[in-house]
Amino acid sequence: MGQLERLTDGYLQDCETRGIAPTTLAGRRRELERFELWLRRRPRVPVAALTGEHLVAYVRSRTRFRAKATVGGVMSHLRCFGEYLVARGVWRENPLRWLRGPKADPRRPLPRRVGREQLTRLFAEAARAHRTHHRHLWPALLAVCYGTGLRRGELERLDLTDFDRMTGLLRIDGRKTGQERRVPLPAVAVQLLDAYLPHRFNAVTGPTPAEPALFVSETGRRLRGERIGHALHGLARRAAVPRVTLHQFRHSCAADLLEEGVGLPEIQRILGHASAGSTCRYAQIADPARRAAMQRHPINELLGLAPLPEVHP
């Protein structure tokens, strides 16, 4: 094993110790493996002798014809690795610390949510699954996603002990925000979980009886985010619904609660937003007060038009 490989392994172990999310850790591993392969095709250079020119040449070759976000991601992975090398004394300074990435578009698109009719189709299709385990698993999983607005990582890390049946509360870890929270589940989500749990216990009596995950496959293994995402795409295709993602359920939860009159502070606590500004974005797509205000606009009286009826997606 070469010096760069040993340093890469040490860096990834350090990231894992610091609690970096598995998906982020996997992305850093893939990028550093590409960097190692790129260096092998060139004259041998010790890690301590790598310069900014080497790094810029790799970034240029790695991101040719790629989006600005990809360029920024590659530079971020290498910059973090460079900080580790500086801390270990391998480099005196990190060349990427002062190298700016491409200027990305600062405009953030409005959150996309799943409409009420589309949600109805998804739940109906999930309840028609051929396999008994899936027929109880997917309605419960969708109800938790839509009912609480979980992030994908928070969903896949849910354990059985995080669900308190007596209080109807769901404990959500604080790996992303640094602060865990407890979110009350809607009554129908609790009922669907009650219907799913016996099948969950039957699944984990197989080869992995000690699996702590709340949502498991038929073989008793924890459902990962990628598996859930692929299953959701297939579910949407069978339900004749446009392609949806797990994060859109989070948007739908926030926007629909806002339309039902729930205040922004409560929605912020449910979603686990550290900043109220993140929650306020949903007022752009679901703001009943603003819609009602526009119904009182003088233009309606001026042109003699009746107010339009409220439309729910």
C-alpha positions as CSV (number, residue, x, y, z in Angstrom):
1,M,0.0,0.0,0.0
2,G,1.4,3.4,-1.1
3,Q,1.7,6.5,1.1
4,L,-1.3,8.2,-0.6
5,E,-3.5,5.1,0.0
6,R,-2.5,5.0,3.7
7,L,-3.3,8.7,4.1
8,T,-6.6,8.2,2.3
9,D,-7.6,5.4,4.6
10,G,-6.6,7.4,7.7
11,Y,-8.6,10.4,6.4
12,L,-11.7,8.4,5.8
13,Q,-11.4,6.8,9.2
14,D,-11.1,10.2,10.7
15,C,-14.3,11.3,8.8
16,E,-16.2,8.3,10.1
17,T,-15.1,9.0,13.6
18,R,-16.4,12.5,13.3
19,G,-19.8,11.2,12.3
20,I,-19.8,12.2,8.7
21,A,-22.9,10.8,6.9
22,P,-22.3,7.5,5.1
23,T,-23.4,9.0,1.7
24,T,-20.9,11.9,2.1
25,L,-18.2,9.5,3.2
26,A,-18.8,7.3,0.1
27,G,-18.6,10.4,-2.2
28,R,-15.2,11.4,-0.6
29,R,-13.9,7.8,-1.0
30,R,-14.9,7.7,-4.7
31,E,-13.3,11.0,-5.4
32,L,-10.0,10.2,-3.7
33,E,-9.9,6.8,-5.5
34,R,-10.2,8.7,-8.8
35,F,-7.4,11.1,-7.7
36,E,-5.1,8.1,-6.9
37,L,-5.8,6.5,-10.3
38,W,-5.1,9.8,-12.0
39,L,-1.7,10.1,-10.2
40,R,-0.7,6.6,-11.1
41,R,-0.8,7.5,-14.8
42,R,1.7,10.2,-14.4
43,P,5.4,10.4,-13.3
44,R,5.7,9.3,-9.7
45,V,5.4,12.3,-7.3
46,P,5.5,11.9,-3.5
47,V,2.4,13.2,-1.7
48,A,4.5,15.8,0.1
49,A,5.7,17.2,-3.3
50,L,2.2,17.6,-4.7
51,T,1.6,21.2,-5.7
52,G,-1.4,23.4,-6.6
53,E,-0.5,22.8,-10.3
54,H,-1.1,19.0,-9.8
55,L,-4.4,19.6,-8.1
56,V,-5.6,22.1,-10.7
57,A,-4.6,19.7,-13.5
58,Y,-6.6,17.0,-11.9
59,V,-9.7,19.1,-11.3
60,R,-9.5,20.4,-14.9
61,S,-9.3,16.8,-16.3
62,R,-11.9,15.5,-13.9
63,T,-14.5,18.1,-14.5
64,R,-14.2,18.8,-18.2
65,F,-17.7,19.3,-19.7
66,R,-19.2,19.0,-16.2
67,A,-21.6,21.3,-14.3
68,K,-20.4,24.0,-12.0
69,A,-21.8,22.0,-9.0
70,T,-19.6,19.0,-9.9
71,V,-16.5,21.2,-10.1
72,G,-17.3,22.7,-6.7
73,G,-17.9,19.2,-5.2
74,V,-14.6,17.9,-6.5
75,M,-12.7,20.9,-5.1
76,S,-14.5,20.6,-1.8
77,H,-13.5,16.9,-1.4
78,L,-9.8,17.7,-2.2
79,R,-9.8,20.7,0.0
80,C,-11.0,18.7,3.0
81,F,-8.4,16.1,2.3
82,G,-5.7,18.8,2.0
83,E,-6.7,20.1,5.4
84,Y,-6.2,16.6,6.8
85,L,-2.7,16.5,5.2
86,V,-1.8,19.8,6.8
87,A,-2.9,18.6,10.2
88,R,-0.8,15.5,9.8
89,G,2.2,17.5,8.8
90,V,2.5,16.1,5.3
91,W,1.8,19.5,3.7
92,R,2.9,22.9,5.0
93,E,-0.2,24.5,3.5
94,N,-3.3,23.5,1.5
95,P,-3.1,24.9,-2.0
96,L,-6.9,24.6,-2.5
97,R,-7.6,26.7,0.6
98,W,-7.4,29.9,-1.5
99,L,-8.4,28.5,-4.8
100,R,-12.0,29.6,-5.6
101,G,-14.5,27.4,-7.3
102,P,-16.8,28.4,-10.1
103,K,-19.4,30.9,-9.3
104,A,-22.7,29.0,-9.1
105,D,-26.1,30.5,-9.7
106,P,-27.2,31.8,-6.3
107,R,-30.9,31.6,-7.2
108,R,-32.7,28.8,-5.4
109,P,-35.6,27.2,-7.2
110,L,-38.9,27.0,-5.3
111,P,-39.5,23.7,-3.5
112,R,-41.4,21.1,-5.6
113,R,-44.1,19.2,-3.8
114,V,-46.3,16.3,-4.5
115,G,-50.0,17.3,-5.2
116,R,-52.8,15.9,-3.1
117,E,-54.2,13.8,-6.0
118,Q,-50.8,12.4,-6.7
119,L,-50.3,11.5,-3.1
120,T,-53.7,9.7,-3.1
121,R,-52.5,7.7,-6.1
122,L,-49.2,6.8,-4.5
123,F,-50.8,5.5,-1.3
124,A,-53.4,3.6,-3.3
125,E,-50.7,1.9,-5.4
126,A,-48.6,1.1,-2.3
127,A,-51.6,-0.6,-0.7
128,R,-52.0,-2.8,-3.9
129,A,-48.5,-4.3,-3.7
130,H,-48.5,-8.0,-4.5
131,R,-46.3,-9.0,-1.6
132,T,-47.8,-8.9,1.9
133,H,-44.7,-7.3,3.4
134,H,-44.6,-4.5,0.8
135,R,-48.4,-4.0,1.1
136,H,-47.8,-2.9,4.7
137,L,-44.3,-1.5,4.5
138,W,-44.7,1.2,1.8
139,P,-47.9,2.8,3.1
140,A,-46.4,3.1,6.5
141,L,-43.1,4.5,5.1
142,L,-44.9,7.0,2.9
143,A,-47.1,8.1,5.8
144,V,-44.0,8.7,8.0
145,C,-42.3,10.7,5.2
146,Y,-45.3,12.8,4.4
147,G,-46.5,13.1,8.0
148,T,-43.2,14.3,9.5
149,G,-41.1,15.7,6.6
150,L,-38.1,13.5,7.3
151,R,-34.9,13.9,5.4
152,R,-33.7,10.8,3.5
153,G,-30.8,10.1,5.9
154,E,-33.0,10.6,8.9
155,L,-35.5,8.1,7.4
156,E,-33.0,5.3,6.8
157,R,-31.4,5.7,10.2
158,L,-34.7,5.3,12.1
159,D,-34.6,2.4,14.6
160,L,-37.4,0.5,16.1
161,T,-36.7,2.2,19.5
162,D,-37.2,5.6,17.9
163,F,-40.9,5.0,17.6
164,D,-42.8,5.5,20.9
165,R,-46.2,3.8,20.4
166,M,-47.6,5.0,23.7
167,T,-47.1,8.7,23.0
168,G,-47.1,8.6,19.2
169,L,-43.8,10.3,19.0
170,L,-40.9,9.7,16.6
171,R,-37.4,10.5,17.7
172,I,-35.2,11.8,14.9
173,D,-31.5,12.0,15.2
174,G,-29.6,15.2,15.0
175,R,-26.7,14.1,12.8
176,K,-27.3,16.8,10.2
177,T,-28.5,19.6,12.5
178,G,-26.6,18.7,15.7
179,Q,-29.8,18.5,17.7
180,E,-32.2,15.6,17.8
181,R,-36.0,16.2,17.9
182,R,-39.2,14.4,18.7
183,V,-42.0,14.8,16.2
184,P,-45.6,13.7,16.9
185,L,-47.0,11.4,14.2
186,P,-50.4,11.9,12.6
187,A,-52.9,9.3,13.9
188,V,-53.1,7.5,10.5
189,A,-49.3,7.1,10.4
190,V,-49.4,5.5,13.8
191,Q,-52.2,3.1,12.6
192,L,-50.2,2.2,9.5
193,L,-47.1,1.5,11.6
194,D,-49.1,-0.7,13.9
195,A,-50.2,-2.7,10.8
196,Y,-46.7,-2.9,9.5
197,L,-44.8,-3.9,12.7
198,P,-46.0,-7.5,12.9
199,H,-44.6,-8.1,9.4
200,R,-41.4,-6.3,10.3
201,F,-40.9,-8.7,13.3
202,N,-41.6,-11.7,11.0
203,A,-38.9,-10.4,8.6
204,V,-36.2,-10.0,11.2
205,T,-36.6,-13.5,12.6
206,G,-34.5,-14.7,9.6
207,P,-30.7,-14.3,9.2
208,T,-30.5,-10.9,11.0
209,P,-32.7,-11.1,14.1
210,A,-30.8,-8.3,15.8
211,E,-31.5,-5.7,13.1
212,P,-32.6,-2.5,15.0
213,A,-34.0,-0.7,11.9
214,L,-37.6,0.4,11.9
215,F,-38.1,-0.1,8.1
216,V,-36.6,-3.4,6.8
217,S,-36.8,-5.4,3.6
218,E,-38.4,-8.9,3.4
219,T,-35.0,-10.4,4.3
220,G,-34.8,-8.4,7.5
221,R,-32.2,-5.8,6.4
222,R,-32.3,-2.1,6.9
223,L,-33.7,-0.2,3.9
224,R,-31.2,2.2,2.6
225,G,-32.0,5.6,1.0
226,E,-31.0,4.4,-2.5
227,R,-33.3,1.4,-2.2
228,I,-36.2,3.5,-1.0
229,G,-35.7,6.0,-3.8
230,H,-35.7,3.3,-6.5
231,A,-38.8,1.8,-5.0
232,L,-40.5,5.2,-4.9
233,H,-39.7,5.8,-8.6
234,G,-41.3,2.4,-9.5
235,L,-44.3,3.2,-7.3
236,A,-44.8,6.5,-9.1
237,R,-44.5,4.9,-12.5
238,R,-47.2,2.3,-11.7
239,A,-49.4,5.0,-10.2
240,A,-49.1,7.2,-13.4
241,V,-47.5,9.9,-11.3
242,P,-44.6,12.1,-12.5
243,R,-41.3,11.1,-11.1
244,V,-41.1,12.0,-7.4
245,T,-38.3,12.0,-4.8
246,L,-38.2,11.5,-1.1
247,H,-37.3,15.1,-0.5
248,Q,-40.5,16.2,-2.3
249,F,-42.5,14.6,0.6
250,R,-40.6,16.9,2.9
251,H,-41.7,19.9,0.8
252,S,-45.3,18.6,0.6
253,C,-45.4,18.2,4.4
254,A,-44.3,21.8,5.0
255,A,-46.5,23.4,2.3
256,D,-49.6,21.4,3.1
257,L,-49.3,22.2,6.9
258,L,-48.9,25.9,6.0
259,E,-52.0,25.8,3.9
260,E,-53.9,24.2,6.8
261,G,-53.1,27.1,9.0
262,V,-50.1,25.7,10.9
263,G,-47.7,28.5,11.9
264,L,-44.1,28.8,10.6
265,P,-42.5,28.2,14.0
266,E,-44.3,24.9,14.4
267,I,-43.3,23.8,10.9
268,Q,-39.7,24.8,11.6
269,R,-39.6,22.6,14.7
270,I,-41.2,19.7,12.8
271,L,-38.8,19.8,9.9
272,G,-35.8,20.5,12.2
273,H,-34.7,23.7,10.4
274,A,-31.9,25.5,12.2
275,S,-32.9,28.8,10.5
276,A,-36.3,30.2,10.1
277,G,-35.3,31.4,6.7
278,S,-35.4,27.9,5.4
279,T,-38.9,27.4,6.5
280,C,-40.1,30.8,5.2
281,R,-39.3,29.6,1.6
282,Y,-42.5,27.5,1.8
283,A,-44.6,30.6,2.1
284,Q,-43.7,31.2,-1.6
285,I,-45.7,28.1,-2.7
286,A,-48.3,27.8,0.1
287,D,-49.5,31.0,1.8
288,P,-53.3,31.0,2.4
289,A,-53.1,34.5,4.0
290,R,-51.5,36.0,0.9
291,R,-53.9,34.2,-1.4
292,A,-56.9,35.5,0.6
293,A,-55.4,39.0,0.5
294,M,-55.2,39.0,-3.3
295,Q,-58.8,38.0,-3.4
296,R,-59.6,41.4,-1.9
297,H,-57.5,43.2,-4.5
298,P,-59.4,46.3,-5.9
299,I,-58.9,45.0,-9.4
300,N,-61.7,42.5,-8.7
301,E,-64.2,45.2,-7.9
302,L,-62.9,47.5,-10.6
303,L,-63.5,44.9,-13.4
304,G,-66.6,43.5,-11.8
305,L,-65.2,40.0,-11.5
306,A,-66.2,37.5,-8.8
307,P,-63.3,36.2,-6.6
308,L,-61.9,32.9,-7.8
309,P,-62.5,29.8,-5.8
310,E,-59.6,28.5,-3.7
311,V,-57.6,25.8,-5.5
312,H,-55.9,23.0,-3.6
313,P,-53.3,21.0,-5.5
